[in-house]
Amino acid sequence: MTFRQIECLTGTSSRRALLTRAVLAGASLVMPFGQASGKTTRSSLNIGAAVLSGSLHSSPEARLIEIYRAIADGDRQALPLAAALVRDVPGFQLGQLVYGDLLAAQSGSLPSFATVTDGPPAVREQLQKLRAEANRRLGSLREMPPPGTVPEQVLELARNVRHVVVVDASHSRVYVFEQQSDGLQLIRSFYASIGRAGFDKQVEGDLRTPLGVYHITSRLDDQQLEELYGIGALPLNYPNEHDRRMGRTGSGIWLHGVPRLSYVRSPYATEGCVALANDDMAYLMRELEPRRTPVIIADEVNWVRPDALSTHRAEFRELLSRWAEARSLGNRATIQALSTRDFQSDDGVQDRPLKTPVRAGAPLRQNRRIDLKEVSIFRWKRGTEVTVVNFAEIVAGETRGVVKRQYWGKEQGRWKLFYEGVTG
């Protein structure tokens, strides 16, 4: 790839003009992280970059965005900043591209106009991928969740769940929320790649990333993985019980890294997994807890104020109370009314089938008071409505219980339990 071919990224505009427009358009969206005066200072840029990419100065993405801003401001520091980025992260192709632009512009050899049809097919394809990556990274400045908002899928989060991961598939972004004393707070945001064929996985081998509410099941370090997956992976429970009920197939959907000679992959590059830069993946490996951490993958994330979820939360809390009361009293009629005809259960015993059909009217143990502790409630509404509930089932008089997960679906406007299983 030559510096003259680099200009293909811009279509009919010079790359410098493109970057200037993009950065200026996004600049006001960095301001909320700065001072109340509304002025975009260097410190406000660093704080915004910290949320975007996880560190004040060292993140390659934070440094790239600072280069973009320097270009937009006509700051001569853009070139040394780009040179330093290329030196420190040689596998960051987008950084190499910007550095090449700046060198060519300095020498006067950068052409004013070019089209994406210039150059060999392999070069054109790579430039298109880099342009898409640049647009996704710059777009993240405009697409940050509004302060104080959460993903609409999180109705309630148990106290022992520290993080919620949200993958915005159509914008190549991973958001990490942390549960703090005042609720969920956005603490990190990373660029990511998804399936080559996009999202909404249906069948094995379709090269799509699934959409839904999932949980991290385990942790795989680099000694357990091929180089393709980088420094580590966090497998997800795809297909979950809702996916199985919908006939979806496939397996092996992970959050994972990238080969060490690369920095990242293009927006659509995996076989269905979510791939992040190894530095970003290392953070997730270190901070996220398997079996408890939910991962929400959506095509478009709807950010809402927590109080907007209060009605749905109260509705489902009341439903769970009815179900727990019926279980405690052995009330067969109520259990049957709250369950689907094809209700299935997995009691966690390894020497029996994974899923065992259970008749809703089967005998129930009576006078066995149970309480639901550490309750998390997630809803999913895309075509069909599903609610996923995690909880610890504690029998009266005992201090520890069984950790379970339930899946509820709507039938004729009413919530029905179609699966219950032991998770820990």
TIMI-575592 format. One record per residue (C-alpha): y, z, x; residue number from 1; residue in one letter. Coordinates in pm, whole numbers, plus 50000, padded with zeros to 5 digits. Layout:
BEGIN
+-------+-------+-------+------+------+
!    yy !    zz !    xx ! resi ! resn !
+-------+-------+-------+------+------+
!     Y !     Z !     X !  NUM !    A !
...
+-------+-------+-------+------+------+
END
This chain:
BEGIN
+-------+-------+-------+------+------+
!    yy !    zz !    xx ! resi ! resn !
+-------+-------+-------+------+------+
! 50000 ! 50000 ! 50000 !    1 !    M !
! 50337 ! 49899 ! 50146 !    2 !    T !
! 50673 ! 50054 ! 50075 !    3 !    F !
! 50780 ! 49728 ! 49913 !    4 !    R !
! 50485 ! 49752 ! 49672 !    5 !    Q !
! 50581 ! 50109 ! 49590 !    6 !    I !
! 50871 ! 49977 ! 49385 !    7 !    E !
! 50620 ! 49844 ! 49131 !    8 !    C !
! 50619 ! 50190 ! 48976 !    9 !    L !
! 50956 ! 50133 ! 48817 !   10 !    T !
! 50906 ! 49817 ! 48616 !   11 !    G !
! 51251 ! 49658 ! 48588 !   12 !    T !
! 51454 ! 49950 ! 48724 !   13 !    S !
! 51495 ! 50086 ! 49074 !   14 !    S !
! 51281 ! 50392 ! 49137 !   15 !    R !
! 51583 ! 50597 ! 49236 !   16 !    R !
! 51749 ! 50521 ! 48903 !   17 !    A !
! 51429 ! 50608 ! 48720 !   18 !    L !
! 51395 ! 50940 ! 48897 !   19 !    L !
! 51760 ! 51019 ! 48843 !   20 !    T !
! 51736 ! 50956 ! 48470 !   21 !    R !
! 51410 ! 51146 ! 48438 !   22 !    A !
! 51533 ! 51448 ! 48630 !   23 !    V !
! 51868 ! 51460 ! 48454 !   24 !    L !
! 51690 ! 51436 ! 48120 !   25 !    A !
! 51467 ! 51726 ! 48214 !   26 !    G !
! 51730 ! 51937 ! 48389 !   27 !    A !
! 51850 ! 52110 ! 48074 !   28 !    S !
! 51493 ! 52222 ! 48011 !   29 !    L !
! 51487 ! 52409 ! 48341 !   30 !    V !
! 51803 ! 52594 ! 48239 !   31 !    M !
! 51636 ! 52852 ! 48012 !   32 !    P !
! 51479 ! 52996 ! 48327 !   33 !    F !
! 51818 ! 53037 ! 48489 !   34 !    G !
! 52130 ! 53228 ! 48410 !   35 !    Q !
! 52272 ! 53256 ! 48060 !   36 !    A !
! 52574 ! 53054 ! 48175 !   37 !    S !
! 52363 ! 52740 ! 48141 !   38 !    G !
! 52425 ! 52625 ! 48497 !   39 !    K !
! 52120 ! 52494 ! 48679 !   40 !    T !
! 52126 ! 52679 ! 49007 !   41 !    T !
! 51883 ! 52658 ! 49297 !   42 !    R !
! 51735 ! 52992 ! 49195 !   43 !    S !
! 51685 ! 52877 ! 48835 !   44 !    S !
! 51500 ! 52570 ! 48966 !   45 !    L !
! 51270 ! 52791 ! 49172 !   46 !    N !
! 51196 ! 53020 ! 48879 !   47 !    I !
! 51122 ! 52724 ! 48654 !   48 !    G !
! 50900 ! 52575 ! 48922 !   49 !    A !
! 50717 ! 52906 ! 48946 !   50 !    A !
! 50611 ! 52883 ! 48583 !   51 !    V !
! 50536 ! 52514 ! 48617 !   52 !    L !
! 50311 ! 52542 ! 48915 !   53 !    S !
! 50243 ! 52898 ! 49008 !   54 !    G !
! 50454 ! 52973 ! 49313 !   55 !    S !
! 50821 ! 52985 ! 49406 !   56 !    L !
! 50817 ! 52758 ! 49709 !   57 !    H !
! 50468 ! 52668 ! 49828 !   58 !    S !
! 50335 ! 52471 ! 49532 !   59 !    S !
! 50334 ! 52095 ! 49601 !   60 !    P !
! 50446 ! 52028 ! 49243 !   61 !    E !
! 50740 ! 52268 ! 49270 !   62 !    A !
! 50842 ! 52099 ! 49596 !   63 !    R !
! 50807 ! 51751 ! 49445 !   64 !    L !
! 51032 ! 51840 ! 49153 !   65 !    I !
! 51289 ! 51978 ! 49394 !   66 !    E !
! 51282 ! 51644 ! 49578 !   67 !    I !
! 51338 ! 51463 ! 49249 !   68 !    Y !
! 51638 ! 51681 ! 49178 !   69 !    R !
! 51777 ! 51622 ! 49526 !   70 !    A !
! 51745 ! 51246 ! 49468 !   71 !    I !
! 51927 ! 51276 ! 49136 !   72 !    A !
! 52205 ! 51481 ! 49300 !   73 !    D !
! 52240 ! 51241 ! 49594 !   74 !    G !
! 52146 ! 51528 ! 49825 !   75 !    D !
! 52055 ! 51413 ! 50177 !   76 !    R !
! 51799 ! 51692 ! 50194 !   77 !    Q !
! 51569 ! 51482 ! 49977 !   78 !    A !
! 51427 ! 51297 ! 50280 !   79 !    L !
! 51349 ! 51603 ! 50498 !   80 !    P !
! 51206 ! 51780 ! 50193 !   81 !    L !
! 50978 ! 51481 ! 50128 !   82 !    A !
! 50881 ! 51460 ! 50494 !   83 !    A !
! 50781 ! 51825 ! 50492 !   84 !    A !
! 50576 ! 51781 ! 50173 !   85 !    L !
! 50386 ! 51484 ! 50319 !   86 !    V !
! 50324 ! 51676 ! 50640 !   87 !    R !
! 50192 ! 51983 ! 50460 !   88 !    D !
! 49996 ! 51805 ! 50183 !   89 !    V !
! 49894 ! 51464 ! 50320 !   90 !    P !
! 49655 ! 51401 ! 50030 !   91 !    G !
! 49936 ! 51418 ! 49770 !   92 !    F !
! 49976 ! 51046 ! 49701 !   93 !    Q !
! 50273 ! 51087 ! 49472 !   94 !    L !
! 50452 ! 51279 ! 49747 !   95 !    G !
! 50368 ! 50997 ! 49989 !   96 !    Q !
! 50509 ! 50749 ! 49742 !   97 !    L !
! 50842 ! 50928 ! 49707 !   98 !    V !
! 50865 ! 50969 ! 50084 !   99 !    Y !
! 50800 ! 50599 ! 50127 !  100 !    G !
! 51077 ! 50517 ! 49878 !  101 !    D !
! 51323 ! 50734 ! 50063 !  102 !    L !
! 51238 ! 50583 ! 50402 !  103 !    L !
! 51263 ! 50232 ! 50263 !  104 !    A !
! 51595 ! 50311 ! 50093 !  105 !    A !
! 51732 ! 50455 ! 50417 !  106 !    Q !
! 51634 ! 50142 ! 50609 !  107 !    S !
! 51779 ! 49916 ! 50342 !  108 !    G !
! 51445 ! 49740 ! 50290 !  109 !    S !
! 51375 ! 49868 ! 49940 !  110 !    L !
! 51411 ! 49578 ! 49692 !  111 !    P !
! 51628 ! 49633 ! 49390 !  112 !    S !
! 51383 ! 49504 ! 49133 !  113 !    F !
! 51010 ! 49444 ! 49108 !  114 !    A !
! 50750 ! 49416 ! 48837 !  115 !    T !
! 50417 ! 49583 ! 48787 !  116 !    V !
! 50248 ! 49241 ! 48826 !  117 !    T !
! 50340 ! 49226 ! 49197 !  118 !    D !
! 50070 ! 49284 ! 49459 !  119 !    G !
! 49688 ! 49287 ! 49459 !  120 !    P !
! 49506 ! 49423 ! 49152 !  121 !    P !
! 49388 ! 49738 ! 49334 !  122 !    A !
! 49744 ! 49818 ! 49438 !  123 !    V !
! 49877 ! 49756 ! 49086 !  124 !    R !
! 49612 ! 49982 ! 48936 !  125 !    E !
! 49686 ! 50262 ! 49181 !  126 !    Q !
! 50060 ! 50232 ! 49122 !  127 !    L !
! 50008 ! 50251 ! 48747 !  128 !    Q !
! 49808 ! 50570 ! 48791 !  129 !    K !
! 50076 ! 50720 ! 49013 !  130 !    L !
! 50345 ! 50623 ! 48767 !  131 !    R !
! 50149 ! 50795 ! 48489 !  132 !    A !
! 50111 ! 51106 ! 48704 !  133 !    E !
! 50484 ! 51109 ! 48784 !  134 !    A !
! 50572 ! 51076 ! 48416 !  135 !    N !
! 50337 ! 51360 ! 48321 !  136 !    R !
! 50478 ! 51590 ! 48589 !  137 !    R !
! 50840 ! 51518 ! 48498 !  138 !    L !
! 50754 ! 51537 ! 48130 !  139 !    G !
! 50633 ! 51893 ! 48178 !  140 !    S !
! 50995 ! 51999 ! 48221 !  141 !    L !
! 51070 ! 51883 ! 47867 !  142 !    R !
! 50743 ! 52004 ! 47716 !  143 !    E !
! 50736 ! 52369 ! 47823 !  144 !    M !
! 50642 ! 52598 ! 47532 !  145 !    P !
! 50958 ! 52747 ! 47377 !  146 !    P !
! 51012 ! 53106 ! 47496 !  147 !    P !
! 50836 ! 53362 ! 47279 !  148 !    G !
! 50587 ! 53118 ! 47129 !  149 !    T !
! 50207 ! 53109 ! 47142 !  150 !    V !
! 49942 ! 52849 ! 47056 !  151 !    P !
! 49871 ! 52851 ! 46682 !  152 !    E !
! 49499 ! 52894 ! 46749 !  153 !    Q !
! 49534 ! 53257 ! 46865 !  154 !    V !
! 49543 ! 53477 ! 46556 !  155 !    L !
! 49446 ! 53798 ! 46733 !  156 !    E !
! 49349 ! 53891 ! 47088 !  157 !    L !
! 49141 ! 54193 ! 47187 !  158 !    A !
! 49290 ! 54435 ! 47436 !  159 !    R !
! 49018 ! 54363 ! 47691 !  160 !    N !
! 49106 ! 53991 ! 47706 !  161 !    V !
! 49363 ! 53939 ! 47980 !  162 !    R !
! 49425 ! 53564 ! 47966 !  163 !    H !
! 49425 ! 53266 ! 47734 !  164 !    V !
! 49405 ! 52915 ! 47881 !  165 !    V !
! 49551 ! 52624 ! 47684 !  166 !    V !
! 49480 ! 52263 ! 47782 !  167 !    V !
! 49729 ! 52012 ! 47639 !  168 !    D !
! 49506 ! 51706 ! 47680 !  169 !    A !
! 49759 ! 51438 ! 47587 !  170 !    S !
! 50013 ! 51571 ! 47837 !  171 !    H !
! 49781 ! 51648 ! 48131 !  172 !    S !
! 49884 ! 52014 ! 48132 !  173 !    R !
! 49708 ! 52349 ! 48159 !  174 !    V !
! 49897 ! 52661 ! 48049 !  175 !    Y !
! 49788 ! 53013 ! 48139 !  176 !    V !
! 49902 ! 53299 ! 47915 !  177 !    F !
! 49866 ! 53665 ! 48004 !  178 !    E !
! 49838 ! 53949 ! 47754 !  179 !    Q !
! 50117 ! 54194 ! 47831 !  180 !    Q !
! 50258 ! 54497 ! 47652 !  181 !    S !
! 50487 ! 54275 ! 47445 !  182 !    D !
! 50227 ! 54011 ! 47364 !  183 !    G !
! 50113 ! 53684 ! 47517 !  184 !    L !
! 50341 ! 53555 ! 47793 !  185 !    Q !
! 50325 ! 53219 ! 47969 !  186 !    L !
! 50277 ! 53284 ! 48341 !  187 !    I !
! 50148 ! 52957 ! 48490 !  188 !    R !
! 50139 ! 52586 ! 48417 !  189 !    S !
! 49941 ! 52324 ! 48608 !  190 !    F !
! 49902 ! 51946 ! 48610 !  191 !    Y !
! 49544 ! 51841 ! 48527 !  192 !    A !
! 49323 ! 51536 ! 48476 !  193 !    S !
! 49095 ! 51479 ! 48176 !  194 !    I !
! 48822 ! 51232 ! 48079 !  195 !    G !
! 48853 ! 50865 ! 48169 !  196 !    R !
! 48820 ! 50768 ! 47802 !  197 !    A !
! 49063 ! 51037 ! 47684 !  198 !    G !
! 48977 ! 51329 ! 47458 !  199 !    F !
! 48781 ! 51422 ! 47141 !  200 !    D !
! 48430 ! 51410 ! 47286 !  201 !    K !
! 48156 ! 51316 ! 47039 !  202 !    Q !
! 47844 ! 51209 ! 47232 !  203 !    V !
! 47696 ! 51255 ! 47575 !  204 !    E !
! 47832 ! 51006 ! 47827 !  205 !    G !
! 48139 ! 50899 ! 47629 !  206 !    D !
! 48367 ! 51012 ! 47919 !  207 !    L !
! 48587 ! 51212 ! 47683 !  208 !    R !
! 48712 ! 51568 ! 47706 !  209 !    T !
! 48616 ! 51782 ! 47405 !  210 !    P !
! 48869 ! 51941 ! 47172 !  211 !    L !
! 48820 ! 52290 ! 47036 !  212 !    G !
! 48808 ! 52661 ! 47112 !  213 !    V !
! 48576 ! 52740 ! 47402 !  214 !    Y !
! 48499 ! 53026 ! 47639 !  215 !    H !
! 48434 ! 53039 ! 48012 !  216 !    I !
! 48065 ! 53116 ! 48060 !  217 !    T !
! 48032 ! 53163 ! 48438 !  218 !    S !
! 48185 ! 53099 ! 48778 !  219 !    R !
! 48057 ! 52845 ! 49036 !  220 !    L !
! 48186 ! 52855 ! 49394 !  221 !    D !
! 48199 ! 52566 ! 49639 !  222 !    D !
! 47856 ! 52648 ! 49786 !  223 !    Q !
! 47701 ! 52573 ! 49448 !  224 !    Q !
! 47884 ! 52243 ! 49395 !  225 !    L !
! 47908 ! 51889 ! 49521 !  226 !    E !
! 48230 ! 51795 ! 49701 !  227 !    E !
! 48348 ! 51604 ! 49393 !  228 !    L !
! 48422 ! 51937 ! 49221 !  229 !    Y !
! 48629 ! 52086 ! 49501 !  230 !    G !
! 48649 ! 52457 ! 49569 !  231 !    I !
! 48495 ! 52581 ! 49244 !  232 !    G !
! 48431 ! 52543 ! 48873 !  233 !    A !
! 48446 ! 52742 ! 48551 !  234 !    L !
! 48189 ! 52606 ! 48302 !  235 !    P !
! 48273 ! 52611 ! 47928 !  236 !    L !
! 48041 ! 52666 ! 47633 !  237 !    N !
! 48054 ! 52305 ! 47515 !  238 !    Y !
! 47895 ! 52221 ! 47281 !  239 !    P !
! 47979 ! 52534 ! 47087 !  240 !    N !
! 47821 ! 52610 ! 46750 !  241 !    E !
! 48085 ! 52414 ! 46562 !  242 !    H !
! 48025 ! 52110 ! 46787 !  243 !    D !
! 47651 ! 52132 ! 46725 !  244 !    R !
! 47706 ! 52156 ! 46352 !  245 !    R !
! 47917 ! 51840 ! 46371 !  246 !    M !
! 47645 ! 51658 ! 46566 !  247 !    G !
! 47832 ! 51643 ! 46895 !  248 !    R !
! 47623 ! 51612 ! 47209 !  249 !    T !
! 47666 ! 51639 ! 47584 !  250 !    G !
! 47701 ! 51925 ! 47829 !  251 !    S !
! 47849 ! 52023 ! 48164 !  252 !    G !
! 48214 ! 52047 ! 48062 !  253 !    I !
! 48400 ! 52247 ! 48328 !  254 !    W !
! 48737 ! 52335 ! 48463 !  255 !    L !
! 48700 ! 52234 ! 48829 !  256 !    H !
! 48877 ! 52129 ! 49148 !  257 !    G !
! 48895 ! 51797 ! 49334 !  258 !    V !
! 48755 ! 51661 ! 49662 !  259 !    P !
! 48928 ! 51824 ! 49958 !  260 !    R !
! 49063 ! 51495 ! 50094 !  261 !    L !
! 49254 ! 51449 ! 49769 !  262 !    S !
! 49529 ! 51661 ! 49620 !  263 !    Y !
! 49482 ! 51565 ! 49255 !  264 !    V !
! 49332 ! 51293 ! 49038 !  265 !    R !
! 49511 ! 51059 ! 48798 !  266 !    S !
! 49566 ! 51175 ! 48437 !  267 !    P !
! 49248 ! 51007 ! 48307 !  268 !    Y !
! 48989 ! 51033 ! 48582 !  269 !    A !
! 48696 ! 51266 ! 48501 !  270 !    T !
! 48371 ! 51231 ! 48309 !  271 !    E !
! 48501 ! 51475 ! 48046 !  272 !    G !
! 48593 ! 51782 ! 48250 !  273 !    C !
! 48941 ! 51918 ! 48323 !  274 !    V !
! 49022 ! 51878 ! 48694 !  275 !    A !
! 49301 ! 52061 ! 48877 !  276 !    L !
! 49431 ! 52071 ! 49234 !  277 !    A !
! 49218 ! 52303 ! 49446 !  278 !    N !
! 49502 ! 52550 ! 49499 !  279 !    D !
! 49551 ! 52575 ! 49124 !  280 !    D !
! 49177 ! 52601 ! 49066 !  281 !    M !
! 49156 ! 52881 ! 49321 !  282 !    A !
! 49408 ! 53076 ! 49113 !  283 !    Y !
! 49200 ! 53027 ! 48797 !  284 !    L !
! 48880 ! 53125 ! 48979 !  285 !    M !
! 49046 ! 53442 ! 49101 !  286 !    R !
! 49219 ! 53549 ! 48779 !  287 !    E !
! 49006 ! 53438 ! 48485 !  288 !    L !
! 48714 ! 53646 ! 48362 !  289 !    E !
! 48398 ! 53465 ! 48249 !  290 !    P !
! 48255 ! 53541 ! 47903 !  291 !    R !
! 48585 ! 53680 ! 47775 !  292 !    R !
! 48847 ! 53418 ! 47859 !  293 !    T !
! 48912 ! 53163 ! 47581 !  294 !    P !
! 49002 ! 52804 ! 47669 !  295 !    V !
! 49175 ! 52609 ! 47393 !  296 !    I !
! 49169 ! 52231 ! 47440 !  297 !    I !
! 49401 ! 52045 ! 47202 !  298 !    A !
! 49536 ! 51693 ! 47186 !  299 !    D !
! 49879 ! 51829 ! 47090 !  300 !    E !
! 49955 ! 52202 ! 47108 !  301 !    V !
! 50151 ! 52348 ! 46821 !  302 !    N !
! 50359 ! 52639 ! 46955 !  303 !    W !
! 50455 ! 52903 ! 46698 !  304 !    V !
! 50617 ! 53245 ! 46683 !  305 !    R !
! 50351 ! 53521 ! 46667 !  306 !    P !
! 50481 ! 53645 ! 46331 !  307 !    D !
! 50409 ! 53302 ! 46181 !  308 !    A !
! 50039 ! 53384 ! 46218 !  309 !    L !
! 50052 ! 53718 ! 46036 !  310 !    S !
! 49934 ! 53582 ! 45700 !  311 !    T !
! 49630 ! 53407 ! 45845 !  312 !    H !
! 49551 ! 53709 ! 46061 !  313 !    R !
! 49564 ! 53948 ! 45765 !  314 !    A !
! 49349 ! 53713 ! 45556 !  315 !    E !
! 49077 ! 53704 ! 45814 !  316 !    F !
! 49094 ! 54073 ! 45896 !  317 !    R !
! 49031 ! 54148 ! 45528 !  318 !    E !
! 48738 ! 53908 ! 45525 !  319 !    L !
! 48583 ! 54072 ! 45834 !  320 !    L !
! 48624 ! 54414 ! 45673 !  321 !    S !
! 48433 ! 54296 ! 45367 !  322 !    R !
! 48158 ! 54153 ! 45583 !  323 !    W !
! 48128 ! 54472 ! 45795 !  324 !    A !
! 48122 ! 54690 ! 45485 !  325 !    E !
! 47846 ! 54478 ! 45332 !  326 !    A !
! 47645 ! 54497 ! 45653 !  327 !    R !
! 47685 ! 54874 ! 45665 !  328 !    S !
! 47570 ! 54921 ! 45305 !  329 !    L !
! 47299 ! 54657 ! 45309 !  330 !    G !
! 47479 ! 54470 ! 45031 !  331 !    N !
! 47268 ! 54155 ! 45007 !  332 !    R !
! 47478 ! 53989 ! 44737 !  333 !    A !
! 47802 ! 54011 ! 44933 !  334 !    T !
! 47639 ! 53894 ! 45258 !  335 !    I !
! 47494 ! 53596 ! 45072 !  336 !    Q !
! 47830 ! 53514 ! 44914 !  337 !    A !
! 47997 ! 53518 ! 45259 !  338 !    L !
! 47732 ! 53305 ! 45434 !  339 !    S !
! 47638 ! 52937 ! 45427 !  340 !    T !
! 47294 ! 52827 ! 45312 !  341 !    R !
! 47213 ! 52713 ! 45666 !  342 !    D !
! 47341 ! 53030 ! 45835 !  343 !    F !
! 47185 ! 53077 ! 46178 !  344 !    Q !
! 47161 ! 53376 ! 46408 !  345 !    S !
! 47087 ! 53432 ! 46776 !  346 !    D !
! 47006 ! 53794 ! 46853 !  347 !    D !
! 47008 ! 53742 ! 47229 !  348 !    G !
! 46634 ! 53802 ! 47281 !  349 !    V !
! 46518 ! 53549 ! 47541 !  350 !    Q !
! 46157 ! 53507 ! 47425 !  351 !    D !
! 46250 ! 53365 ! 47087 !  352 !    R !
! 46423 ! 53038 ! 46989 !  353 !    P !
! 46793 ! 53020 ! 47068 !  354 !    L !
! 46886 ! 52983 ! 46704 !  355 !    K !
! 46680 ! 53128 ! 46423 !  356 !    T !
! 46759 ! 53044 ! 46059 !  357 !    P !
! 46815 ! 53364 ! 45863 !  358 !    V !
! 46802 ! 53386 ! 45486 !  359 !    R !
! 47124 ! 53540 ! 45360 !  360 !    A !
! 46917 ! 53744 ! 45113 !  361 !    G !
! 46678 ! 53887 ! 45373 !  362 !    A !
! 46639 ! 54268 ! 45379 !  363 !    P !
! 46923 ! 54451 ! 45550 !  364 !    L !
! 46916 ! 54790 ! 45713 !  365 !    R !
! 47109 ! 55034 ! 45496 !  366 !    Q !
! 47314 ! 55343 ! 45578 !  367 !    N !
! 47394 ! 55197 ! 45917 !  368 !    R !
! 47768 ! 55220 ! 45941 !  369 !    R !
! 47915 ! 54967 ! 46182 !  370 !    I !
! 48266 ! 54925 ! 46317 !  371 !    D !
! 48415 ! 54614 ! 46477 !  372 !    L !
! 48602 ! 54683 ! 46799 !  373 !    K !
! 48784 ! 54459 ! 47049 !  374 !    E !
! 48830 ! 54185 ! 46792 !  375 !    V !
! 48962 ! 53841 ! 46889 !  376 !    S !
! 49023 ! 53575 ! 46623 !  377 !    I !
! 49082 ! 53206 ! 46695 !  378 !    F !
! 49128 ! 52930 ! 46441 !  379 !    R !
! 49074 ! 52558 ! 46480 !  380 !    W !
! 49203 ! 52300 ! 46236 !  381 !    K !
! 49137 ! 51938 ! 46317 !  382 !    R !
! 48959 ! 51758 ! 46037 !  383 !    G !
! 48765 ! 52072 ! 45945 !  384 !    T !
! 48879 ! 52435 ! 45954 !  385 !    E !
! 48684 ! 52674 ! 46174 !  386 !    V !
! 48750 ! 53033 ! 46279 !  387 !    T !
! 48586 ! 53185 ! 46587 !  388 !    V !
! 48559 ! 53564 ! 46602 !  389 !    V !
! 48455 ! 53777 ! 46900 !  390 !    N !
! 48391 ! 54149 ! 46862 !  391 !    F !
! 48187 ! 54448 ! 46973 !  392 !    A !
! 47965 ! 54580 ! 46696 !  393 !    E !
! 47950 ! 54960 ! 46725 !  394 !    I !
! 47703 ! 55167 ! 46522 !  395 !    V !
! 47844 ! 55498 ! 46401 !  396 !    A !
! 47769 ! 55776 ! 46647 !  397 !    G !
! 47726 ! 55543 ! 46945 !  398 !    E !
! 47977 ! 55467 ! 47221 !  399 !    T !
! 47862 ! 55117 ! 47314 !  400 !    R !
! 47764 ! 54822 ! 47106 !  401 !    G !
! 47658 ! 54460 ! 47105 !  402 !    V !
! 47915 ! 54190 ! 47182 !  403 !    V !
! 47895 ! 53909 ! 46928 !  404 !    K !
! 48057 ! 53580 ! 46838 !  405 !    R !
! 48081 ! 53438 ! 46488 !  406 !    Q !
! 48174 ! 53094 ! 46356 !  407 !    Y !
! 48320 ! 53064 ! 46007 !  408 !    W !
! 48389 ! 52739 ! 45825 !  409 !    G !
! 48555 ! 52652 ! 45498 !  410 !    K !
! 48343 ! 52534 ! 45207 !  411 !    E !
! 48526 ! 52441 ! 44889 !  412 !    Q !
! 48827 ! 52639 ! 45004 !  413 !    G !
! 48634 ! 52957 ! 45091 !  414 !    R !
! 48541 ! 53095 ! 45430 !  415 !    W !
! 48166 ! 53106 ! 45497 !  416 !    K !
! 47984 ! 53243 ! 45800 !  417 !    L !
! 47755 ! 52977 ! 45951 !  418 !    F !
! 47662 ! 53130 ! 46287 !  419 !    Y !
! 47642 ! 53469 ! 46456 !  420 !    E !
! 47517 ! 53525 ! 46811 !  421 !    G !
! 47508 ! 53784 ! 47087 !  422 !    V !
! 47723 ! 53699 ! 47388 !  423 !    T !
! 47694 ! 54011 ! 47603 !  424 !    G !
+-------+-------+-------+------+------+
END
